[in-house]
Amino acid sequence: MECCACYNAVEPLMFTQCLEDMTVNCAERVKLTCELSKPRLSVQWKKDGQQLYIDNDRVTADCNGRLHQLVIKHADLDDAGEYTAVYNHLFTTATLTVLSKSISSSALLLTLRPILLHFRTSYTLKNKAQNVQKFKKDFALRQ
């Protein structure tokens, strides 16, 4: 997390709340929040130093007074990186880490069913996606 502020003689302009590093799982919602000391100022959002494309569908940016938020509705691995909110020469930066979903070995074992192929027999098996696979083996099949 990094923050840069600027002071002037009248009223200091600075980030009063900086972005914070986050770690989320794939498909989770991400909300990056920062706050400027003055209201109604627009920040630019960057990812890894490049202007961030706000599609207003999966990724949205909002400003409510002094509070600025970037929301990613369903994070994926490509969303991981360094995010920066910029106003003129002021900025705040945080790192987003996105963890991939993994299947536990016990959950995987629960989805498997043993099969035994019978000698010189042909079988047609359908999987959940209704794809058909034909097996012709010199072994036995048993469900």
N, C-alpha and C positions, 0 to 999 in steps of 0.2 A: 504494500500500500504506500502511495506517495501522494503528497499534497504540496501545492505551491500557492502562496498568497502574495498579495500586493497591498500596501497601505498608502493612503494619501492623507493630506492634512485635514480634510473635511470629514470623511467617513471611510473607514477601511473597507475595501472590497476583497472578500476572501471566501474560500470554501469553509463554512462553519461545520459541515459534516462531510467527511471524505468518503470515497468509495471504500468498501472493505472486501478483502479476498474472500472467495466463496468456493466451496466444493459441493457439487451436486451429482446425483445419479442421472443417467440418461433418462429422458422423458420428463424430468422434474421441471417445475417452474423456477425461473431465475428472476430475481428482482434486485437490480443494482441501484442504490440510492445515494444521492449527494445533495448538499444544500449550499446555496450561495447566501452571502450576508445581505443582499438586496433582492427584492422581488422582481418578477416580470423580465428576467434576463434569460436568453436562450443559450443553452450549451450545445456544443457539437459532440456527438458520440463517435469514438474511434475504437477499432479493434486492431490490435497489433500494429498501430501507427497509421492505419488506413481508415478513411471515412467509412463509417458503418452504414450499410443499407438498411433503412427502416421500412419494412414492407407493410406495416400496420395490420398484419395478419398474424404472423408468428412472432415477429419482433416489433415492439411498440416503444415509443418514447413519450413521456408525459412531463409537463411542468405545471405545478400547482403552487403559485406564489413563489417561494424561494426553494421549494423542494423539486428535485429533478429525478425521474426514474426511468430506467431502461428495463423492459420486461421481455424475457424470452419465454414463450408459453410452454414449449416442449424442447428442452435442451438436448442436443446431440453432440457427438464427439467433436464435430467441426466447430462448435461454438466455444470450445476451450481456447483461452488466450488471454491477452492483456487488454483490458477495457479502460478507456480514458474519457472523461468528461472535460471539455475544454470551453472556456469563455475567455476570449481575447488571448492574453498571455498567461492566464491562470489555468491550472489543470489539477485533476486528481485521478489517480490510476489504481487499479486493482486487478488481480489475476483470478480468472475463472477456471476451475478445474472440473472437468466432466468425467465421471467414472462410467465405464461400460458395465452393462448388466451382465452378470454371470450366472450360470445355472449351477446350483449346488449339486454335488455328486448324488446326494440322497434323492433330490427331485428328479434327476435324470434317471436313476434306477427305477423310480416309481412309474415312469412313462414307458419303460421297455418291457416287452413280453417275450418270453422264450419261445423259439420256434424250432421244430425238428423236421427235417426234410426226409421223406420216404424214398426208398430206392426206386429209380426209374419212373418218377411221377412228375407231372407238370402242374404248376399251380399259378393262379392269377391272384395277386394281392392288391388291395386298394388302400392307399394311405389317406390321411385326413383331407388332403387337398384333392382327392379323387383322381390322382394320377395312377395309372395302371402300370404295374411292373410284372413281367413274366419271369418266372424262375423255372428252369429245367435243370435239375441236378440229380446226381446219383446218390442223394442223401434223403433223409426222412424229414417231413414237416409235421410239427405238432404245436398247436396253440393252447 
